[in-house]
């Protein structure tokens, strides 16, 4: 019986087929393990990002190389404005006030207001009572100038350009009296402030004091968003038609950019400078293409962002604070180093309370 023999060509060594196939199996196994590991890593990375929306919000993209206003995230309904009570922090935090003062025991307006819905933690600006009156201040003054890299603001802290105030002290015949018996009057102040014309961010944000944190271009100082009791001042305190009132030293002030200014700058896709914070950065009213004001979710922990804005006659990429309809309204903390403002009640012999305009 013939037997078939495998004849190897001369000079060619026999290939170790079994060993080669075994190596192929190991290579295939290693490749499969690598692919599986890659899929597992990708899965966990994806789910880590998907499961951390709060972290994404607190690090909102707040810098842009454009002057285009971003769309407002969850625009605020003025009949259901979120209440800012208990939103005081000892560090910079989005939607909070980083306050230098941490205990509050001052008085203020009544907390039994019909426009505040404590059950839903909101308040209705359309139902809020205003202090009556339309008092004019013909001697009001405000001036801002830039020289040698320094911006200087002077004035007497009375509203300019025919902007009126309510009658203070609040009269007992005023419907607002049952909510806020504010006994203070409005007096001229000697106001002087200087800070860098183009500020830069400090290494870390600074807390804001109770009282003034800036000055608006209507000539009136801007206080932070808290009342003496540590509550949401705009919600509780009974203000006049331009959202102002005097405190115990008779200093008239706002707690946010007032409605009379917000309504003036209501064009969609606009960014308008309306004041300066005490660290030198601008305060802007910004509306998106739908005409909505920006919200806390659009802004960083100090209530601002960086984008292209009009600044001293030029287009400049600069950090700035932005007015919102919700607490903390304008300044949550200072991004740059705040400057000390000089303000005191003026004892001018010619000062007199203007008559009520009928």
VEXGUTI-853155 format. One line per field, with one value per residue (C-alpha): x, y, z; residue in one letter. Coordinates in Angstrom, 3 decimals, always signed. Each point is the difference from the previous one (the first is absolute). Example, Ala and Ser with C-alpha at 12.3 -4.5 7.8 and 13.67 -1.06 7.14 Angstrom:
BEGIN
x c(+12.300;+1.370);
y c(-4.500;+3.440);
z c(+7.800;-0.660);
rest c(A;S);
This chain:
BEGIN
x c(+0.000;+1.371;+0.329;-0.193;+2.897;+0.246;+3.053;+1.507;+1.746;+3.705;+1.469;-3.367;-0.447;-3.293;-2.408;-1.222;-3.696;-1.387;+1.979;-1.107;-3.688;+0.428;+1.545;-2.886;-2.444;+1.889;+0.164;-3.734;-0.695;+2.181;-1.692;-3.425;+1.019;+1.336;-3.212;-2.103;+2.105;-0.310;-3.789;-0.183;+2.153;-2.068;-3.212;+1.151;+1.313;-3.287;-2.126;+2.191;-0.659;-3.683;-0.507;+1.571;-2.308;+0.490;+3.756;-0.475;-2.250;+2.345;+2.756;-2.206;+1.881;+0.183;+2.505;-0.669;+1.960;-3.239;-2.303;-3.008;-2.243;-0.580;-3.550;-1.411;-0.066;-3.466;-1.231;-1.623;-3.757;-0.511;-3.052;+2.072;+3.419;+2.061;+0.322;+3.583;-0.481;+2.810;+2.252;+2.940;+3.343;+3.468;+1.528;-0.684;-2.989;-2.278;-3.381;+1.185;+1.506;+3.493;-0.588;+2.638;-2.742;-1.369;-2.493;-3.037;-2.298;-1.181;-3.588;-1.752;-3.223;-2.758;+0.317;-3.774;-0.132;-2.682;+2.475;+2.252;-0.887;+1.916;-1.464;+1.651;+2.903;-0.793;-1.222;-2.130;+1.434;-3.268;-1.895;+2.578;-1.071;+2.135;+0.524;-2.108;+1.257;+2.085;+2.513;+2.409;+3.586;+1.155;+3.310;+1.029;+3.546;+2.067;+3.283;+2.329;+3.392;+3.170;+3.504;+3.367;-1.494;-2.344;-3.762;-1.453;-3.671;-1.462;-3.534;-2.546;-1.867;-3.257;-1.618;+0.868;-1.736;-3.437;-0.199;-2.321;-0.263;-2.865;-0.913;+2.107;-0.575;-2.851;-3.257;-2.623;-2.522;+2.183;-1.186;+3.655;+0.008;-1.652;+2.930;+2.943;-0.103;+3.362;+0.629;+3.076;+0.144;+2.159;+3.020;+2.829;+3.256;+3.529;+1.106;+3.557;+1.427;+3.161;+1.102;+2.000;-1.534;+0.646;+0.055;+1.322;-1.091;+1.440;+1.482;-3.300;-3.432;-0.696;-3.056;-2.388;-0.830;-3.501;-0.771;+1.363;+1.716;-0.146;-1.547;-2.405;+0.039;-3.288;+2.181;-1.142;+2.068;-0.683;-0.243;+0.342;-3.104;-0.534;-2.134;+1.060;-1.521;+1.976;-3.039;-0.597;-0.221;-1.703;-2.750;-0.711;+0.869;-2.643;+1.663;-1.119;-0.881;+3.694;+0.873;+1.756;-0.292;+2.116;+1.717;+0.618;+2.611;-2.446;+2.066;-2.267;+0.954;-1.028;+0.415;+0.226;-0.206;-3.473;-2.975;-0.062;+3.468;-0.669;-3.105;+1.950;+2.532;-2.352;+1.238;+0.921;+3.678;+1.349;+2.579;-0.174;+2.313;-2.089;+2.480;+3.224;+0.716;+2.461;+2.733;-0.175;-1.770;-3.047;-3.618;-2.000;-3.566;+0.210;-2.907;+0.108;-1.533;-3.409;+0.250;+0.445;+2.364;+2.725;-0.381;+2.237;+0.643;+1.646;+2.381;+2.831;+0.100;+0.541;-2.963;+1.965;+1.831;+2.654;-0.910;+0.429;-1.650;+0.038;+2.484;+1.114;-0.840;+1.680;-0.918;+1.853;+0.005;-0.584;-1.582;-3.186;-2.994;-3.442;-3.406;-2.566;-3.580;+0.912;+2.097;+2.826;-0.990;+3.422;+3.087;+0.466;+3.672;+2.833;+2.156;+2.611;+1.231;-2.723;+0.883;-1.081;-2.730;-0.291;-3.603;-1.555;-3.146;+0.500;-0.983;-0.564;-1.930;-1.826;-1.279;-3.754;-2.468;-1.575;-3.786;-2.053;-0.800;-3.716);
y c(+0.000;+3.261;+2.720;+3.695;+1.995;+3.748;+1.077;+3.277;+2.005;-0.102;+2.938;+1.156;-0.792;-1.411;+2.683;-0.517;+0.160;-1.022;+2.680;+2.653;-0.829;+0.084;+3.501;+1.179;-1.068;+1.932;+3.118;-0.190;-0.330;+3.013;+2.119;-0.969;+0.934;+3.382;+0.771;-0.984;+2.149;+2.938;-0.334;-0.191;+3.124;+1.896;-1.017;+1.296;+3.274;+0.633;-0.806;+2.051;+3.092;-0.819;-0.507;+3.334;+2.790;+2.105;+0.054;+1.067;+2.847;+1.366;+0.110;+1.604;+1.178;+3.674;+1.178;+0.873;+1.590;+1.381;+2.894;-2.199;-0.367;-3.658;-1.282;+0.364;-3.364;-0.526;+3.632;+1.377;+0.525;+3.304;-1.478;-2.891;+1.397;-2.418;+1.295;+0.579;-0.668;-1.949;+0.329;+1.498;-1.746;+0.189;-0.664;+0.961;-2.020;+0.308;+1.516;+1.051;+3.073;-0.528;+2.255;+1.410;+0.144;-3.361;+0.871;+2.184;+1.401;+3.259;+1.076;+0.755;-0.492;-2.365;-3.604;-0.384;+1.294;-1.077;-0.145;-2.577;-3.676;-1.732;-3.390;+0.104;+2.242;+2.662;+3.580;+1.915;+3.335;+0.922;-0.054;+1.719;+3.325;+3.086;+3.086;+2.834;+3.290;+1.469;+2.358;+1.778;+0.895;+2.901;+0.338;-3.605;-0.452;-2.865;+0.029;-2.769;+0.685;-1.894;+1.412;-1.733;-3.475;+0.949;+0.367;+2.576;+0.313;+2.880;+1.063;+0.625;-3.328;+1.451;-1.338;+2.030;+0.679;+0.571;-3.421;+0.314;-1.614;-0.820;+2.107;-0.906;-0.456;-2.229;+1.774;-1.715;+0.594;-1.919;-3.602;-1.030;+1.136;-3.197;-2.004;+2.330;+3.034;+1.287;+3.101;+1.220;+2.928;+0.503;+2.254;+1.071;-1.867;+1.022;-2.887;-0.534;-3.213;-0.909;-3.339;-1.376;+0.926;-3.549;-2.359;-3.554;-3.052;-0.528;-3.374;-0.902;+1.647;+2.359;+0.135;+2.941;+2.212;+0.957;+3.276;+1.409;-2.273;+2.355;+3.067;+0.154;+2.587;+1.429;+1.524;-2.335;-2.518;-3.710;-2.090;-3.767;-2.183;-0.478;+1.904;+0.565;-3.334;-1.913;-0.536;+0.655;+3.809;+0.472;-2.406;+1.261;+3.684;+2.401;+2.239;+2.870;-0.149;-0.074;-2.617;+2.287;+1.026;+1.668;-1.752;+1.278;+2.582;+1.290;-1.486;-0.781;-3.233;-2.895;-3.721;-0.931;+1.687;+1.560;-0.802;+3.555;-0.625;-3.595;+1.086;+2.782;-2.444;-2.648;-0.545;-3.602;-0.892;+3.025;+0.531;+3.382;+1.420;+1.359;+0.316;-1.008;-2.401;+1.109;-2.180;+2.002;-2.520;+1.112;-0.895;-0.836;-0.678;-2.822;-1.418;-2.990;-0.142;-0.676;+3.082;-2.064;+1.023;-2.494;-2.192;-1.348;-3.099;+2.153;+1.590;-0.931;+0.022;+3.785;+0.589;+0.928;-1.319;+0.984;+1.052;+2.825;+3.185;+3.724;+1.493;+3.628;+0.280;-3.238;-3.654;-1.813;-3.585;+0.600;-1.549;+1.773;-0.428;-0.599;+1.065;-2.749;-0.133;-2.531;+0.190;+0.998;+2.430;+1.534;-0.717;-3.289;+0.591;+2.179;-1.400;+2.757;+1.724;+2.383;+3.613;+2.061;+2.513;+3.314;+0.926;+2.139;+1.988;+3.494;+2.880;+2.545;+3.122;+0.204;-3.582;-0.384;-2.754;+0.630;+0.251;-3.002;+0.076;-0.447);
z c(+0.000;-1.042;+2.722;-0.836;+1.365;+0.556;-1.807;+1.216;-2.715;+0.428;+1.864;+1.458;+3.706;+1.177;+1.405;+3.573;-0.898;+3.369;+1.789;-2.495;+0.439;+3.749;-0.236;-2.185;+2.668;+2.661;-2.204;-0.684;+3.717;+0.827;-2.691;+1.335;+3.535;-1.150;-1.908;+3.014;+2.336;-2.382;-0.080;+3.800;+0.446;-2.591;+1.767;+3.384;-1.449;-1.783;+3.035;+2.344;-2.131;-0.412;+3.718;+1.018;-1.266;+3.135;-0.481;-3.594;+1.063;+2.636;-2.592;-2.651;-3.049;+0.921;-2.579;-3.621;-2.821;-1.411;+0.806;-0.762;+3.041;+0.946;+0.297;+3.495;+1.773;+1.516;-0.307;+3.145;+0.225;+1.840;+1.722;+1.394;+0.831;+2.136;+3.569;+1.128;+3.712;+1.709;-3.037;+1.872;-0.237;+1.541;-3.414;-3.591;-1.210;-3.011;+0.912;+3.472;+1.639;+1.379;+2.997;+2.339;+2.641;+1.046;+2.757;-0.604;+2.668;-1.530;-0.496;-3.237;-1.850;+1.079;-1.101;-0.416;-3.545;-2.438;-2.901;+1.688;-0.424;+2.786;-0.922;-3.411;+1.050;-2.626;-0.180;-2.496;-1.153;-1.728;+3.319;+2.168;+1.541;-0.725;+2.136;-1.402;-1.371;-2.801;+1.600;-2.348;+0.917;-2.186;+1.894;-0.632;-1.312;-1.358;-1.911;-1.154;-1.588;-0.936;+0.375;+0.194;+0.253;+2.842;-0.119;+2.376;+0.886;+1.957;+0.811;+2.722;-0.214;-1.276;-3.196;-3.100;-3.329;+1.498;+1.630;+2.985;+3.423;+2.298;+3.034;+3.037;+2.877;-1.147;+0.772;+2.151;-2.792;-2.479;-0.663;+0.336;+3.641;+1.252;-1.367;+0.580;+2.289;-1.209;+2.197;-1.897;-2.372;-3.085;+0.499;-2.273;+0.449;-0.920;-2.182;-1.300;-1.430;-1.935;-1.432;-2.972;-3.336;-1.203;+2.987;+0.017;+1.948;+3.463;+0.932;+1.655;+0.393;+2.925;+2.244;-0.184;+2.968;+1.019;-1.685;-3.235;-2.521;-2.979;-1.550;-2.923;-2.746;+1.257;+2.743;+2.792;+1.961;-0.302;+3.187;+0.019;-0.261;+3.752;+2.473;+3.628;+0.960;-2.626;-2.229;-3.696;+0.110;-3.367;+1.012;+3.518;+0.163;-1.252;-2.575;-2.191;-3.694;-0.927;+2.628;+2.449;+3.654;+2.729;+2.901;+3.542;-1.068;-2.632;-2.828;-2.945;-1.793;-2.236;+0.722;-3.667;-3.373;+0.354;-2.183;-1.369;-1.505;-1.068;-1.907;-1.700;-1.439;-1.324;-3.564;-0.889;-0.527;+1.872;+2.724;+1.752;+2.661;+2.891;+2.872;+1.709;+2.847;+2.671;-1.466;-3.230;-2.210;-1.941;+0.718;-3.129;-1.041;-2.541;-1.964;-2.318;-3.476;+1.567;+2.206;+3.180;+2.775;+0.814;+3.077;+2.753;-2.101;-2.683;+2.480;+2.338;+3.792;+0.129;-2.346;-3.099;-3.034;-2.530;-3.531;-2.503;+1.310;-0.703;+2.479;-0.131;-3.689;-1.088;-0.446;+2.784;+1.242;+3.689;+3.056;+1.129;+2.288;-1.469;+1.297;+0.479;+1.204;+2.687;+3.164;+0.441;-2.805;-0.806;+2.131;+1.844;+0.812;-1.293;-2.807;+0.295;+3.155;+1.260;+0.702;+2.992;-0.722;+1.792;+0.674;+2.709;+0.521;-1.337;+2.275;-2.707;+1.043;-3.317;+0.213;+0.241;-0.698;-3.405;-0.162;-1.026;-3.696;-0.507);
rest c(X;X;X;X;X;X;X;X;X;X;X;X;X;X;X;X;X;X;X;X;X;X;X;X;X;X;X;X;X;X;X;X;X;X;X;X;X;X;X;X;X;X;X;X;X;X;X;X;X;X;X;X;X;X;X;X;X;X;X;X;X;X;X;X;X;X;X;X;X;X;X;X;X;X;X;X;X;X;X;X;X;X;X;X;X;X;X;X;X;X;X;X;X;X;X;X;X;X;X;X;X;X;X;X;X;X;X;X;X;X;X;X;X;X;X;X;X;X;X;X;X;X;X;X;X;X;X;X;X;X;X;X;X;X;X;X;X;X;X;X;X;X;X;X;X;X;X;X;X;X;X;X;X;X;X;X;X;X;X;X;X;X;X;X;X;X;X;X;X;X;X;X;X;X;X;X;X;X;X;X;X;X;X;X;X;X;X;X;X;X;X;X;X;X;X;X;X;X;X;X;X;X;X;X;X;X;X;X;X;X;X;X;X;X;X;X;X;X;X;X;X;X;X;X;X;X;X;X;X;X;X;X;X;X;X;X;X;X;X;X;X;X;X;X;X;X;X;X;X;X;X;X;X;X;X;X;X;X;X;X;X;X;X;X;X;X;X;X;X;X;X;X;X;X;X;X;X;X;X;X;X;X;X;X;X;X;X;X;X;X;X;X;X;X;X;X;X;X;X;X;X;X;X;X;X;X;X;X;X;X;X;X;X;X;X;X;X;X;X;X;X;X;X;X;X;X;X;X;X;X;X;X;X;X;X;X;X;X;X;X;X;X;X;X;X;X;X;X;X;X;X;X;X;X;X;X;X;X);
